[in-house]
């Protein structure tokens, strides 16, 4: 019974090792995220210089070019905001 629990724990740890927090990542780390290039990284760093991102909605509102579709891809690539992956809003929910 310990083996499945260990496997689940290892999976969770490997995900957290792949996760990259947007509020603490440096330029090189952000550039390494699939879907972010130098221009997008610069926009993120410029916006972050004004204050940390509260959540994905805050990031999308303050950084030009990051919309729900892009946020989904970045989250799938391991980017997090306050250690949270992007969650697609339910139908009818307000999207920034």
N, C-alpha and C positions, 0 to 999 in steps of 0.2 A: 504493500500500500504506500510505502514511502517513495517509490520510484515515480509515480505520476505527480505527486506533490513536488518533488524535486524538479521534474521536467517543467512544471508550470512556473515554479520560482525562477528557473533559469531563463525561461522565455520572457518573463516580466523584467528581469535584470538586463537581458540583452536589449529589450526595447528602450529601457531608460538609458542605456549606454549609447544608443543611437540617437536619442532625443537631443536637440540643440535648442536651448532657451534663447529666444530673440532678445530678451532684456539683458543678457550677459555675454552673448557671443561677440567676438571681435570680427573685424572685416574679413579676415581669411576664413574664419569658420562660416560666416554667412555666405561667402562666395562659394564654399564647398557644397552648399545645399543645391540640389538639382532644381532648376527653375529660377534661381537667383543669379543674376549677373552683376557686374560691377555697378551699373546704374541703379538697379533696384537695391543693392546693398547700400549704396551711398544715400538713397532716399530713406531707407530704414534707419541708418545711423544718424542722419540729420534730424529726423523726427524724434528719435530716441533721446537725442541731446536736449530736447525740450522737456522731457519727462518720460519715465518708463511707460510701457504699454500696459493698460489694465487688463485687456482681454483681446480676443481676435477682432471683435467689432471696433475697438479703439484703433488697433493696428490698421484695419481696412479703411477706416475713416481718415486716418492721418497720413497714410502712405499711398500715393498715387500709383495705380496699376495693380493693387492687390484687391481683388474682388472675390466673391465666394468660390468661384472655380479655381482661381489661383491659390487661394487659401487652402482648399482641399488638397491640391497637389503639393504645396509646401508642407502641410501637416503630414501627408503620406510619406514625404521625404525625411521626416523627423523633426521638423520645426515645431516648437511649442511657444505659447505665450502664457507666462505664469505656470509653467509645467502642464498646461492643458493643450491637448490636440484640438484642431478645429472640428467642430460638430456642425453639420449642415442644419440650418434652421428648419423647423417644421413648416409645412405649407401654410401660408397665410401670415407667417411671422415677419416682422419688420426686418429688412436687411439693409445695412448701411450703404 
